[in-house]
């Protein structure tokens, strides 16, 4: 039973941390709800990484004001958003936080209205929103939550019963809203991920025990704090102070360790105090490291002391960055490409792409990753090649964040399209001409991919068993079999027309060069009017990516 009548900043943080933990705990199950039984379903992973970024930001300091905590959550979610599901999640928090600006403690009505504002913001961020997705789940939950709050303005228990029951009902309906979900027999993965987050909220408010995070441990068994000084915005506390307390005094109790943690929170932020009466590991950012050490000495002996001046670190880093930037002239044009696989990385480098962002299937880059690559590109105009349908929205959001240069996102859905776009770039042409010609070149490319099924499925009257080899063309499964070579060859029959001139076979990291060579030679015999080339792509999970022009 939820007793709280209002939610302050600390409780909101705890709710989101618990929601993120429940999502992470079930991440693989959400990934498995991919429409097709391919091994790169990554909705759960993208949403979880986005939530991790949000919780990291809101945990930088103790926000008592709910509106401030919500703003921090939105900032962190946007910085770490990955893939379409992650970007939409970040937009849900963006609208949620805007509705709570200036709010000290959130009432049930304000919470419901913030959910509604979040759903509206997420819809606006998507150019062509589809019903039957996470957007639908977020919208319906919010609409019903507002109605419930109007009936019982002070009852959080009733509100969350409504949120969870409405969420489960609309989630099940998504299976009938989109033909692809109906055919695959699954509900929307993003919607399931969102409902897990809300379930975590409710569990936190009800005081139910759910693991909040997985700790990392060093060889000595002490917890490791992942402290990225470069990710900190304004440095209010200059000294990163770490130490361990051992041989605690006999009269020290667990309550004393809790009191010690509170004292650290009063002199700094990013406080981590973990351990027990045998060993306590301490981390704090503070302007009074001496006090932190004195507080530790009141518990026992100090070992492994480390104090770093983060202001000086930042000055050194900025000076190095400015020195490097001064050495590089600003060009008219630059390119950023998303790539996954050693071979594709080399190909883009040969095509004079300025920065390559690692990512793609299974690990979409975040908005922050893409923004950083754009900012590092010393050019007045930067062309971005997302090279994955699930990265295009994140790239568009990243482009909006870059104010000091023009950014053109070419909507390439795979690396083959990205390569064609990069080849079409002409430095003597205008921005508009290049954008048009690069997009046209990308759209002329048709791509087939070959991978394996991760579960039993039935798609378009094809009976698929776990472990089967499957060939996809234009996002649809066309061929199924037990042999990689045969499935690839059969897939080519579906793709190649008499007007085609070039076939390029990119083989993955799990495919041997000899097998790729054998396939390439057979395709050359089958399609004598086409030039057939073989390239090492090095992509994971996909045995072959074959492009046809």
N, C-alpha and C positions, 0 to 999 in steps of 0.2 A: 504494500500500500504506500503510495506516494504522499508524504506529509507536507512537503514544501508547498508554500503558496506563491513564492516568487523564486527566481533564479538569478543569483549574482554572477560576477565574472569568474570566480573560482569554481563555482558549481558548474557553470557552462563549460569551462575548460575540462573538468572531470568527466562530464557527459560526453564530450567529443572524443576525449582520449579513450573512453570505454567503447564508444561506437567504432572508433578506428581499430581498436584491438579485436573486437568481435568480427569486423570485416577481415582483418589480417588472418585471424584464426580460420576463417572460411574462404580465404582467397582462392584456393585451388578449386573449391566447389563452384565458385562464381565463374572462374575461368572456364570450367567444363561446360558451362551453359552456352558455349559458342554455337551459333546456328549450324555451322558445318563441323564435322568431326575431325578438324585439322588440329595439329599440335600447337597452334600459336594463338589460341584463345587467351586474351590478356585483359579482359575487362576488369576482373577482380584485382589483378596486379596493378593496373593503371590507377584504379580508384584507391587502392591501398597506399600506393606511393604518394598520391595526391594528399590523402588524409595524413600520412606521416609528416609531410611538409607542413600541413596546417597545424598539427599538434606540436611540432617542434617550434613553430613561430609563437604560438600562444603560451608555450611553456618557458619562453625566454625570461619572463618576469611574472609576478603575481598580479593579475588584473582583478581588482575588486569591482570595478565598474563593468557591467555586462556589455554595454555598447563598445567599450574599448577592447574587451576580449573578443567580441564578434568581429571587430575590424582586424584584429591580429589574425584570427582564423582565416578570414577572407584573403588577407595578404599572403599568408603561407600557402593556402590552397592554390592561389593563382600562380605563385612562383614555382610550385612543384607539380602543376597540372600536367598529366601525361595522357595522350590518346583522347579520343572523343569523349569517353566516359569521364575521364579525369577533368577535362576542360568544362564539361557540363556541371560536374560536381563543384568545381571552383566558382562557377556562375551562380549556383544555388546559394553558396555561402556569401557571394558578393551581394546579392539581393537581400539575403537574410541580415547581413550586417548593416546595410543602408537603412533598413526598416528600424534598426535598433540604435541609430545614432543618438547619443545623448541620454539613452536609457540606463538607469542605474541598476534596477532590478526588474527582471522580465516577468510580467504577469502571464497567465495562460492565454489571454486574448492577444497580447503583444507577441507571444511566441507563435501563435497560429497565423497572425497577420504577417509575421516575418517569413514564415514558411511560404506563404502565398506570394510575397514579394520576391522571394528566391526563385520560385517556379516561373514567375513572369520574366525575370531577368534571364533565366536560362533559355526560355523560348526565344527571346530576342537575339540571343547570341548565335543561334543556329539558323542558317539561311533558309533551309527548307525543313522545318521540324516535322518529324514523323510521329504519328500516334502509335502506341504499342511499345514505346521505349521508356527509358528512365524519365523522360520529360512528362509522359502521361502519368506515371506513378507519382512523381513529385506534385503535379498539378492537382490530381484528384485527392491525394492525401491532404494537401493544403486547403482545398475548398471545403472538404468535410471537417477539417480541424477548426476552421473559422466558424462553421455552423455550430459545432459542439461547444466552442468557447462562448458563443453567444448564449447558449442554453445554461452553461455553468461557468461563469467568468472566473471563479477562484479554484477550480477543481482540476489539478494537473493529472490526477489518477484517471479521471474520466477522459481527459484530453488524449492521453497516451493510449488508453484502450481503444479510442476511436482511430488514432493514427495507425496503430498496428493492425487492427482488424480491417480498416479501409485499405491499408497498404497491401495486405495479403489478398484481399478480394480483387483489387484492380490488377495486382501482379499476375494472378491466375488468368485474368481476362486478356492480358497481352498476348497470350498464346493464340488467341483467336483474332487478334487485331492485325497481325502481320502474317502474310502467307508463309514466309520463311520460317517463322517461329512455329506455326501450325504444322508445317511439314517436318520440321526437326523434332517436334514434340517437347519443346522447352519453353520456359518463360523468359522474359527479357533479363539478360545478365545484369545490366546496369540497374534496373529496377530492384532486382534481388539485393544487389550491393547496397543500394540506398536504404532498403528496408532493414538490412542488418545494422546499418549505422543507427537508425532510429530505435531498433531493439536495444542497442547498447545504451542509448540515452535513457530509455525506460529502466533498464537494469540498474544503471547508476543511481537514478532517482529513488528506486525502490530498495537500494542498499544490497542488491544481489551481488554475489562474488563472481567476477569475471576477470581473468588475467588481463592486465592492462598493457603489458609489453613484454617482449623477450629481451632479457639482458644479455649483453655480450660479456665474455669473461676472458681475462688475460691468463697467461700460463700459471700465475700464482693464485688464481681463483678469485682475484679481486675484480669488481665490476669495472668496465671500461666506459668512459663518457666520451661520446662522439662530439667533439667540440670544434666546429668550423668557424674560426674567427673571421674569415672572409665573408661569411654569410650574415654577420651582424651589421645592422644599419648604423645608427648613431651609437658610438661607444660612450656610454655613461659611466661605466665602471672599468677602469683601465687595466687592472691587474688580474690576470687569470691565475688563480691560486689553487694548487692541488697538494694534498698530503694524505697520509694514512695515520690513524691513531691506533697504536697497539698497546698491549699490556695495560688495559684499562684498570683504573683503581678499583679496589674491591667493593667500594660502596656505590659505584656507578650503576644506575638502573636504565632500562629501556626508555623510561620517561625522561631521563637526562639527555639521551641522544635526541629525542624529539625536541626538547628545549634548545639544544645546541643547533638543530636545524632552523628553528624559528629565529634564533639570534643571528644566524648567517643571513637569513632573508631580510633582516632589518638593515644590514650593511652592504647588500649587493644583490645580484640576480644570478640566473643560471645555476642555482644551488642544487647540488646532488650530494646527498648523505645516505650511503648505503652500507649495510653490514650489520653486525650484532655486537654482543659484548666481548667477542674475541678479536674483532678487527673492524674498523670503520674507515671507509674510503670517502674522501671529501673533495668536492670541487665547488668553487665559487668565483664569480667575477665581482671584484670589489675595489674600492679606492683605499681601503684600510686593511691590507694583507696582514699587518701586524696584529690587528684585533682578531682576525680569523685564526691566526696561529695561537693567540692567547686563549681563545675560546676552546681550541682543540687541546691545549695543554691542561685545561681544567678537567679533561676526561682521562688523559693518559699520556703515553710517550708518542712523539711525532717522528715519522720516517717518510722517506720518498718525497721530500719537499720540492716543489717546483713553482716558481713565480715568474710569469712572463708579462712584459709590458705590451699590451695589445695596441696602444696608441703608436708606439715606436714601430711595431711590426707593420701597422698600416702605412705609416709614413715611408718606411723602407719599400714596401710593396708598390705604393703609388709612385715613388721616385723611379723604381725600376720599370714600371709600366709606362711612365711618361718618357723615360729615356728610350725605351724600345719603340714607342709610338712615334717619337720624333725622328727616328731613323727610317720610318716607312712613309713614303709619299702617299697622299690620298689620290686614289684612282677615280675615274668616272664610274666604273662598273666593278662589281664583285659578285661572287657566287658562294652560297652556302648549300650543302647537300646533306641529306640524311642518308646514311649508308650502314649496312651491316654485312660484314664479310671482307676478308683481307683483299680478295681480288677486286671487288667493287670499289673498295677504298683506293686502290692503286689506279683504277680506271678513272675515277673522278679527279684524282690528283693529276693524272696525265692530261685531263681536259681543263686544267688550270682552275679548278674549283678552289677557292681560298680557304674555306674551313669545312671539314667533314665532321658531322655530328653522329656519333655512334648511336645506333638505335634502329628500330624497324619492327619486325615481327617479334613478339614476346616482350620487347623492352622499348616502348615508345619513349622518345626524348621528351623532357618537360618543356613547358613554356620558357622557364628560366634557362635551360640548356640552349634552346634555339635563340633566345634574346642575346645571350652571352656571345654566341657565335656571330650573330649579326653585328653586334657592337664591336667585336674584335676585327671585323672586316673593314679595312681602311679604304672605303669607297663611298662615293656620294649616293650611288644607287646599288642596292644589293638584291639580287635575284635568289629566292629561296626555293629549293627543290625538296618537298617533303618526302616524296618517293614512297608514300604509304597512305592509303585512304584514311587511316586512323590518326594521321599526324597533321593532315591539312588544316583542321580547325585550330590546333595548337599553334601551327605556324602563322595563321592569320591573326591570332591573339598576340603572338610575339611581335608581329609586324606593327601592331597598334601601339605597343609599348616603346618602340624605337622612334624617338622624336627628332633626332639630329640627322637622319638620313632617310632617303626614300627606299621603301622596301616593296618589292613585287613578288608575291607568292604565285608560282606556277603550279597548278594543282596536279602534280604528278602522283600517280597512285602506286607506282612500283619503281624499282631502280632502273629497269629498262627504259621506261618513259623518261626518267631523269637523265639518263645518258643521252637519249635522243634530243632532249631539250638543251642540254649543255653543248652538244655538237652544233645545234642550230644557232647558238649565240654568235653574234657578229659585233665586235667592238665599235665599228664605224656607224652602226645604226642607232636610231633614237631609242629611248626607253620603251616607248609604245610599240615601235616596230619589233624590237627584240622580244618583248612580252608576248606579242601576237605570234611571231614566228616560232618561238620556243614552245608555246602552248600547242600550236598546230602540229609541230614535229612530234610532240609527246602523244597527241591524240591519234596520230597515224600508226603508232605502235600497238600491236596486239600481242598479248602475253599469255602464255600457258605456264602453269606451275604443277610440279609433281611432288607429292608428300605422302604421308601415311595417315590412316584413320586412328584416332585415339579412343573411339568407342563404337559400338554397334549403332547403326542408324539406317534410315530409309529416306532417300532424297530423290525426288523426281523419278520414282519407281525403280531406283537403283538400290539394291539390297547390299548394305555395306557392313562388314564385320571389322571389329577392332584388329588393327595390324594390316588391313588391306592397303594396297597402293592405290592412290586416287589422283586423278588429273583434273585440274580446274582451269576453266577458261571464262573470262569475263565474270569472275566471282561465282561461277556455278560449277558443280561437279559434273563432268562429262564422261569420264572413263573410270572404271574400277577393275582391278586385277590383282595378281599376286607377284607380278614381275615388273620391276621398275622400267626396264628397257621397253617391254611390250606396251605398258600403259603410256609411256611418253610417245612412242611411235603412233599409237592409236589416237592420242590427243592431237597430234599434229595433223592428222587427217581431218579433224574437226575444225582446225584453225586455218590452214593454208589454202589459198585460192590461186587461180591461174594468173592473177594480176600481181602476185607477190614476187619480190626480187631478192630479198635478203632474209636469211634465217640465222639467228645467233643463239648458240647453246651455251648458257652459263651453268656450270656444274657446281654443286654445293660442297661443303667441307666433308660430308659423309659419302661422297661419290669419288671413285678413283679416276684418275686421268685416262686410264686405259678404257674403262667403261664409257666415259664421255666421248673418247675418240671413236670407239666402235659405233656409238649412236650417231655421232656426227657424220661418219662415213656412210651409214645406212640412209640417213636423211638426204645426203648429197646424191645418192643413187636414186632415191625415190623422187626427188624434185630437182631434176637436172637443169631446169631453167633458172634456178635460184643459186645465189652464192650462199654457202653454208660455212659459218665460222664457229669456232669453239673458244670459249674464254673461261678462266677460272674465276667464279664469283666468290666462292668460299662462304656462301650463306648457310646458316644453320637450319635444320628441320626440313628444308626443301632440297630434294635431290637435284632437281633441274628447274631452272627458269629459262624458258625459251621465248625469245621475242621474234616477231615477224613483221616485216615492213614491205 
